[in-house]
C-alpha cells in the first residue's frame, strides 16, 4: 500500500528554479491563499440561494432545500478542514468535485424534486436543469489545472449517466419509438415522443458528449493559460538574467524597441571610471581564486552604487569599471547623479576596508575619476549592413578619455576621487565638501585641467 500511495502522489519532476517550477510554486501559493476565500464564497453563495428561494417561492420551498444547501456548505468546510496547509492531501479537491456532482445530481435529477408531484419521473430529463452541471467544469477551469477540469467533466458525465440509467429503469419509462412504415407511424412516433414517460436516449448521449467537449475545451484553455504564465515567467527570468550583465536601464531601453538602439547621437553626459588601487600587488600575493573573489566583491559594490543612482554600467575593465550617467537618454541631473555615485563608492570602499581589516585581509583602495561633457554613443559590432547577431552600446569621446585620465591621476594626488571643473560647474548646487586641487596636465592632452576632490 505504501508503494501504491507513493505512486498516487507522483508528479512529473520539475527542474528547481525553472520557469515551470516558479509558476507551479506561484499557483500552489495562490491556491493555498485562495482556498479559504473560496470556502467562504461557497458558503455565502448557498446562503444567498436559500434567501432567494425564500423570497421567490416561500418559506416551505426554502426549508425543503435547506438540507441540500447545508450539505453543499458542509462539503466545502470539511474539504477546507482536511486539506488546508496539507501538502499530502491534494486529493481532497477531487473528492469535493465528485461530492458536488452527486449533490447536484440528487438535487436536479432525484424523483419529485424539480417537477410537480403528479408528473412522471422521466420529465426531469426534458428540463434545462442540466445546464447547472456545466458550472462545475467552469469553476474548475479557474484552478488553471487541466486535470481538474477533465475530472469535473467526468464527474458530471458519470452522475448524469447514472441518473439517466435509473430513470430508464424506472416503471413505465419508454425508450423506443414505433417503427416507421405506414403514414400513421409518423403520428404514432410524435405521440410517443410527447409521452411524458418517453426518454430520448440520444438527447442524454448528446448532453454527455457536449459536456466532454466543453470540458476538453476548458481544459485546453487552462493548459494554454498555464503555458502562457510559464512563458511570461521565462521572459521575466531571461530579463532578470540579462540585467546581471547589462545595466537595468539599458534592459528597459532595449525591451522598449524592436531594433538596435538607433542612429549615432551626441549629447552631454557624465562618465565615471573606478579602479582598485594596489590590485596587482594583492593579486600577486594571493591565488587566482582569491583575486577573482576580490574582483567580484569590488565590482558588486560598485555596480550597486551605479544602479542605485540611475547610472549605466558601461563595462567592467579588469579591476575597474566604466559607468555613464545621462545615457542612453540625456538627463538634466546627470552630473549630480555621477557625483553622488562617486561619494557612495568611496563610502562603500571604506566600509569594505574596515571589514577586511577585521578579517586580517590586505588593504584595498579605490581611484575614481568623473568628467562631464559631450559623448558620442551608438551601436557597434553590426557592420555596415547591421546584420550582426551581437551589438554593443558604446560611449566614446574626449569626455571618456578625460574621466579615465582623472582616475589614473588619483594615484599621484593620493585621493580616492577626482572630478573635473566641468562637472563641478554642471552641478546645480555645489556641495561644501568640494575643494579644488589646482590645474594638472593629463596624458594625451595639450592643456591643463582643473581638478577637484570631495575631501
Residue, then its C-alpha position, 0 to 999 in steps of 0.5 A: x500500500x505504501x508503494x501504491x500511495x507513493x505512486x498516487x502522489x507522483x508528479x512529473x519532476x520539475x527542474x528547481x528554479x525553472x520557469x515551470x517550477x516558479x509558476x507551479x510554486x506561484x499557483x500552489x501559493x495562490x491556491x493555498x491563499x485562495x482556498x479559504x476565500x473560496x470556502x467562504x464564497x461557497x458558503x455565502x453563495x448557498x446562503x444567498x440561494x436559500x434567501x432567494x428561494x425564500x423570497x421567490x417561492x416561500x418559506x416551505x420551498x426554502x426549508x425543503x432545500x435547506x438540507x441540500x444547501x447545508x450539505x453543499x456548505x458542509x462539503x466545502x468546510x470539511x474539504x477546507x478542514x482536511x486539506x488546508x496547509x496539507x501538502x499530502x492531501x491534494x486529493x481532497x479537491x477531487x473528492x469535493x468535485x465528485x461530492x458536488x456532482x452527486x449533490x447536484x445530481x440528487x438535487x436536479x435529477x432525484x424523483x419529485x424534486x424539480x417537477x410537480x408531484x403528479x408528473x412522471x419521473x422521466x420529465x426531469x430529463x426534458x428540463x434545462x436543469x442540466x445546464x447547472x452541471x456545466x458550472x462545475x467544469x467552469x469553476x474548475x477551469x479557474x484552478x488553471x489545472x487541466x486535470x481538474x477540469x477533465x475530472x469535473x467533466x467526468x464527474x458530471x458525465x458519470x452522475x448524469x449517466x447514472x441518473x439517466x440509467x435509473x430513470x430508464x429503469x424506472x416503471x413505465x419509462x419508454x425508450x423506443x419509438x414505433x417503427x416507421x412504415x405506414x403514414x400513421x407511424x409518423x403520428x404514432x412516433x410524435x405521440x410517443x415522443x410527447x409521452x411524458x414517460x418517453x426518454x430520448x436516449x440520444x438527447x442524454x448521449x448528446x448532453x454527455x458528449x457536449x459536456x466532454x467537449x466543453x470540458x476538453x475545451x476548458x481544459x485546453x484553455x487552462x493548459x494554454x493559460x498555464x503555458x502562457x504564465x510559464x512563458x511570461x515567467x521565462x521572459x521575466x527570468x531571461x530579463x532578470x538574467x540579462x540585467x546581471x550583465x547589462x545595466x537595468x536601464x539599458x534592459x528597459x531601453x532595449x525591451x522598449x524597441x524592436x531594433x538596435x538602439x538607433x542612429x549615432x547621437x551626441x549629447x552631454x553626459x557624465x562618465x565615471x571610471x573606478x579602479x582598485x588601487x594596489x590590485x596587482x600587488x594583492x593579486x600577486x600575493x594571493x591565488x587566482x581564486x582569491x583575486x577573482x573573489x576580490x574582483x567580484x566583491x569590488x565590482x558588486x559594490x560598485x555596480x550597486x552604487x551605479x544602479x542605485x543612482x540611475x547610472x549605466x554600467x558601461x563595462x567592467x575593465x579588469x579591476x575597474x569599471x566604466x559607468x555613464x550617467x545621462x545615457x542612453x537618454x540625456x538627463x538634466x541631473x546627470x552630473x549630480x547623479x555621477x557625483x553622488x555615485x562617486x561619494x557612495x563608492x568611496x563610502x562603500x570602499x571604506x566600509x569594505x576596508x574596515x571589514x577586511x581589516x577585521x578579517x586580517x585581509x590586505x588593504x584595498x583602495x579605490x581611484x575614481x575619476x568623473x568628467x562631464x561633457x559631450x559623448x558620442x554613443x551608438x551601436x557597434x559590432x553590426x557592420x555596415x549592413x547591421x546584420x550582426x547577431x551581437x551589438x554593443x552600446x558604446x560611449x566614446x569621446x574626449x569626455x571618456x578619455x578625460x574621466x579615465x585620465x582623472x582616475x589614473x591621476x588619483x594615484x599621484x594626488x593620493x585621493x580616492x576621487x577626482x572630478x573635473x571643473x566641468x562637472x563641478x560647474x554642471x552641478x546645480x548646487x555645489x556641495x561644501x565638501x568640494x575643494x579644488x586641487x589646482x590645474x594638472x596636465x593629463x596624458x594625451x592632452x595639450x592643456x591643463x585641467x582643473x581638478x577637484x576632490x570631495x575631501 
